Amino acid sequence: MKSRRASILVIVLITLVLTAAALVAFLDRAANDLLMAARSAQADRLRPDAYSALEVVLGVLEDFRESDNGLRHPSEGWGDPLTWAGWTPADGYTVEVAIQDESGKMPLRTVTATEMLNLFQYWGMSPPDAQRMTDSLLSWMRQGYTATSAIDADYEQAAIPYDPPYRSMRSISELAAIDNAKDYFYTNGVPNAWWWRFYNDFSVYNFARPNVNGANSDVLTAIGQFTREQQQGVAAYLAGTSDRVTLNRTWFQAATDLVGVVGQNAVVSGFGYTSSALRILITVHDGKAVFRLLAVVAPTAGGGATTVQATATDVKRSQQAAQSGEANNSQAASATATAAPTISPNSAQNSAAASINIRYPFRFLDLEENENIPNIPPVPVPEAPDPAAPPLNPFSPVLPPLPNQ
């Protein structure tokens, strides 16, 4: 009898333990579900004000773009667009706006090997390391690029074999797949300070030339080969502390303005003077609740930036296609000869299409919310900055040179 009672007690205890474990797991799952639901509800509550603020910002930017024939620098008056428009959020909310000139960076699609080499040497890389990094990146992005250093990239031997896309990078995160670069820009699989410096210097979007009014010291050096004194002169001009300010303007409007600051011997042909793309960060606060909205926009008029449209190149398939080119051409010619006539839209259809074109003044290149927005780490400052000197980069922060790895 006693052994039977003991067995029952053991079964009861085991049942209680299993029930308690299941209850704890259920409570943890419920807590996570409630947290996700609360975050979703918080986002739904703050999202309208974030998008309203974005529309106000874009409206102000368009007013300045039309009146000044382009956007150049926040000192034109659009640096604090919500205050300019007199817009206020709902009671209890606060809204912050940060604008960075995306076109102040170097476009990866058109950057030259010389510019990239200049940049990496300015970072502090030795010439051989700078050349190897340049070769690694351009061999990844451009078909037919001839490397001058031994980069030993063999992507087919990876755990999951892959080929270089031979097109401009569409995300800075592609650095994680590029031999040599992935070891330099990542530490234990996490982007390091060099990664963020690369992020701050290069743009994945397509535009003609970097806007000198938004360029940091890295870009000024890589493209214009500016000396430290010339960089300081540019920064002082944009900060309004230079004695060379032109017509009370604290931005460069043409090459003559820039040459007046950096001298006749400086290389200024690689710079533009209007913004082709802007990165806008909207942050809405309601107590501890926060909603973040990031938009990268380009003006639809005046040569605004675009996304990179080129697709990845499959070299093997290209070679196969070249071998069978004659057969494909003959088939295409036959199909064209027997194809049905194309039906073009009539005037009524064209009129209807035009009526729904609202002619929005900006093109959205990217739009992200909350956790999809990268959290840029705090930017370290030089150990002994000169308090009397203007910042090297008045438009956006830049990482100082780090020790060689």
TORVEX-419267 format. One record per residue (C-alpha): x, y, z; residue in one letter. Coordinates in steps of 0.05 Angstrom, whole numbers, padded with zeros to 5 digits, always signed. Layout:
<sites>
XYZA/...
</sites>
This chain:
<sites>
+00000+00000+00000M/+00056+00048+00018K/+00093+00035-00047S/+00028+00048-00086R/+00018+00114-00049R/+00090+00133-00063A/+00081+00119-00137S/+00019+00162-00138I/+00056+00219-00104L/+00113+00213-00155V/+00063+00216-00212I/+00029+00276-00182V/+00095+00312-00172L/+00116+00298-00243I/+00049+00323-00268T/+00056+00387-00227L/+00127+00398-00254V/+00104+00388-00326L/+00044+00433-00315T/+00087+00487-00284A/+00136+00483-00342A/+00080+00488-00392A/+00050+00547-00355L/+00117+00583-00353V/+00127+00571-00428A/+00057+00596-00441F/+00068+00659-00400L/+00133+00673-00436D/+00099+00664-00503R/+00041+00707-00481A/+00089+00762-00456A/+00125+00762-00523N/+00059+00765-00561D/+00035+00822-00517L/+00101+00859-00527L/+00095+00851-00603M/+00023+00873-00601A/+00041+00934-00558A/+00097+00954-00607R/+00051+00946-00666S/-00002+00988-00632A/+00050+01040-00614Q/+00074+01043-00685A/+00002+01050-00711D/-00009+01107-00662R/+00054+01147-00679L/+00060+01130-00753R/+00010+01183-00778P/+00049+01240-00746D/+00114+01214-00775A/+00087+01212-00846Y/+00053+01279-00836S/+00119+01309-00815A/+00153+01277-00875L/+00102+01309-00922E/+00114+01377-00889V/+00189+01368-00897V/+00182+01350-00970L/+00136+01409-00982G/+00186+01457-00952V/+00243+01426-00992L/+00204+01433-01056E/+00190+01506-01042D/+00264+01520-01033F/+00282+01477-01093R/+00235+01516-01138E/+00254+01585-01113S/+00329+01573-01113D/+00332+01526-01173N/+00359+01469-01131G/+00378+01449-01060L/+00450+01460-01040R/+00460+01467-00965H/+00416+01472-00903P/+00440+01543-00891S/+00395+01563-00949E/+00339+01558-00898G/+00312+01488-00902W/+00354+01458-00846G/+00295+01462-00797D/+00235+01451-00843P/+00182+01440-00790L/+00197+01506-00755T/+00198+01541-00823W/+00129+01513-00839A/+00102+01527-00770G/+00080+01454-00763W/+00069+01423-00695T/+00052+01351-00678P/-00006+01326-00636A/-00008+01346-00563D/+00044+01310-00522G/+00085+01289-00583Y/+00153+01315-00603T/+00182+01306-00672V/+00255+01311-00692E/+00280+01317-00764V/+00351+01302-00787A/+00371+01313-00860I/+00435+01288-00892Q/+00457+01300-00963D/+00462+01230-00992E/+00492+01259-01055S/+00549+01288-01015G/+00578+01217-01017K/+00614+01184-01075M/+00568+01142-01119P/+00594+01071-01123L/+00567+01063-01193R/+00616+01114-01222T/+00673+01118-01171V/+00741+01110-01204T/+00798+01066-01181A/+00840+01129-01168T/+00787+01160-01124E/+00778+01096-01084M/+00853+01088-01077L/+00860+01160-01054N/+00806+01149-01001L/+00835+01085-00972F/+00904+01116-00967Q/+00873+01177-00932Y/+00843+01128-00883W/+00913+01106-00866G/+00920+01042-00907M/+00988+01027-00936S/+00991+01034-01013P/+00992+00958-01024P/+00932+00948-00977D/+00894+01005-01009A/+00907+00976-01078Q/+00885+00907-01056R/+00821+00935-01026M/+00806+00975-01088T/+00817+00915-01133D/+00773+00871-01089S/+00714+00920-01091L/+00718+00938-01165L/+00728+00865-01185S/+00663+00851-01149W/+00625+00909-01182M/+00652+00912-01253R/+00658+00859-01305Q/+00724+00859-01341G/+00761+00899-01287Y/+00835+00882-01287T/+00864+00878-01217A/+00935+00901-01207T/+00946+00863-01142S/+00938+00791-01121A/+00870+00788-01088I/+00860+00713-01093D/+00784+00716-01094A/+00753+00648-01106D/+00679+00652-01090Y/+00665+00584-01121E/+00702+00550-01064Q/+00657+00580-01011A/+00612+00535-00969A/+00555+00559-01013I/+00588+00577-01080P/+00570+00643-01112Y/+00595+00691-01166D/+00608+00766-01163P/+00547+00804-01190P/+00589+00851-01234Y/+00543+00909-01220R/+00546+00966-01170S/+00530+00948-01099M/+00457+00956-01080R/+00471+00953-01005S/+00533+00968-00964I/+00520+00901-00930S/+00547+00867-00993E/+00615+00880-00963L/+00603+00817-00922A/+00607+00775-00985A/+00670+00806-01016I/+00737+00772-01002D/+00787+00817-00967N/+00734+00869-00953A/+00694+00825-00906K/+00754+00815-00862D/+00768+00889-00858Y/+00698+00918-00850F/+00671+00866-00801Y/+00693+00843-00733T/+00664+00777-00711N/+00610+00786-00763G/+00589+00855-00738V/+00602+00919-00778P/+00659+00957-00746N/+00680+01030-00749A/+00711+01021-00817W/+00644+00995-00843W/+00608+01057-00818W/+00661+01101-00848R/+00651+01067-00915F/+00576+01077-00906Y/+00587+01151-00894N/+00632+01160-00955D/+00597+01119-01009F/+00526+01118-01037S/+00492+01060-01070V/+00449+01107-01112Y/+00463+01132-01181N/+00478+01206-01192F/+00528+01246-01232A/+00574+01280-01182R/+00578+01290-01106P/+00550+01355-01081N/+00610+01392-01052V/+00564+01428-01002N/+00549+01361-00969G/+00616+01326-00978A/+00657+01306-00918N/+00732+01309-00912S/+00741+01238-00939D/+00703+01255-01003V/+00739+01321-01012L/+00806+01285-01008T/+00787+01225-01052A/+00758+01267-01109I/+00791+01335-01102G/+00855+01314-01068Q/+00845+01373-01021F/+00898+01386-00969T/+00881+01395-00895R/+00882+01470-00904E/+00836+01467-00964Q/+00787+01423-00925Q/+00787+01473-00868Q/+00774+01529-00918G/+00714+01492-00946V/+00687+01478-00876A/+00696+01551-00855A/+00660+01576-00917Y/+00601+01530-00904L/+00600+01549-00831A/+00599+01623-00848G/+00664+01639-00812T/+00707+01650-00875S/+00727+01718-00900D/+00714+01692-00971R/+00638+01686-00963V/+00607+01705-01030T/+00547+01752-01032L/+00529+01732-00961N/+00521+01660-00983R/+00548+01604-00940T/+00545+01551-00994W/+00580+01539-01060F/+00537+01554-01120Q/+00588+01545-01176A/+00660+01524-01189A/+00684+01596-01184T/+00661+01599-01111D/+00700+01535-01095L/+00762+01557-01132V/+00761+01622-01094G/+00768+01582-01029V/+00815+01525-01048V/+00856+01559-01103G/+00866+01552-01177Q/+00908+01489-01173N/+00855+01448-01137A/+00817+01393-01172V/+00744+01416-01172V/+00717+01384-01236S/+00691+01323-01199G/+00642+01360-01156F/+00571+01384-01166G/+00536+01441-01130Y/+00464+01418-01119T/+00436+01359-01080S/+00414+01298-01120S/+00387+01258-01060A/+00371+01271-00987L/+00367+01223-00929R/+00312+01245-00881I/+00303+01215-00812L/+00238+01230-00775I/+00234+01211-00701T/+00167+01217-00663V/+00168+01215-00587H/+00109+01205-00540D/+00140+01194-00472G/+00181+01131-00478K/+00146+01110-00542A/+00187+01124-00604V/+00173+01116-00678F/+00228+01126-00730R/+00218+01137-00805L/+00275+01140-00855L/+00264+01164-00926A/+00316+01173-00981V/+00286+01220-01033V/+00310+01251-01098A/+00279+01309-01136P/+00243+01285-01198T/+00267+01347-01235A/+00338+01370-01246G/+00375+01303-01251G/+00356+01272-01185G/+00388+01207-01163A/+00360+01140-01182T/+00368+01069-01157T/+00418+01024-01193V/+00378+00986-01246Q/+00431+00940-01273A/+00422+00867-01256T/+00475+00818-01236A/+00516+00789-01294T/+00521+00714-01301D/+00586+00705-01339V/+00574+00632-01355K/+00506+00644-01384R/+00531+00704-01422S/+00583+00660-01455Q/+00531+00607-01472Q/+00485+00661-01500A/+00541+00688-01543A/+00554+00619-01572Q/+00481+00610-01591S/+00471+00682-01613G/+00460+00668-01687E/+00405+00618-01672A/+00370+00666-01625N/+00375+00723-01675N/+00343+00681-01730S/+00287+00659-01683Q/+00275+00731-01662A/+00272+00753-01735A/+00221+00699-01750S/+00179+00717-01691A/+00180+00791-01709T/+00157+00775-01779A/+00096+00737-01754T/+00080+00780-01693A/+00012+00812-01686A/+00008+00888-01693P/+00019+00927-01629T/-00043+00963-01602I/-00025+01033-01578S/-00068+01070-01527P/-00117+01119-01556N/-00122+01192-01536S/-00176+01178-01483A/-00131+01128-01449Q/-00072+01176-01451N/-00115+01230-01420S/-00139+01184-01365A/-00067+01164-01349A/-00046+01237-01346A/-00103+01254-01299S/-00079+01206-01245I/-00007+01231-01249N/-00001+01276-01189I/+00069+01298-01209R/+00099+01285-01139Y/+00162+01328-01135P/+00205+01274-01103F/+00223+01202-01120R/+00228+01154-01061F/+00292+01114-01066L/+00283+01081-00998D/+00232+01081-00942L/+00244+01045-00876E/+00211+01043-00808E/+00237+01029-00737N/+00279+00966-00732E/+00295+00967-00806N/+00334+01032-00797I/+00408+01021-00780P/+00429+01049-00713N/+00491+01088-00730I/+00539+01085-00670P/+00564+01149-00638P/+00620+01180-00678V/+00686+01185-00640P/+00720+01252-00640V/+00795+01266-00648P/+00834+01262-00584E/+00859+01334-00588A/+00812+01375-00632P/+00827+01448-00645D/+00769+01487-00612P/+00784+01548-00656A/+00778+01509-00721A/+00711+01497-00755P/+00690+01424-00762P/+00718+01387-00823L/+00648+01363-00840N/+00594+01412-00821P/+00539+01373-00855F/+00547+01303-00828S/+00597+01270-00779P/+00656+01232-00804V/+00699+01181-00768L/+00772+01202-00756P/+00827+01158-00784P/+00835+01093-00745L/+00900+01054-00734P/+00920+01005-00788N/+00896+00934-00777Q/
</sites>
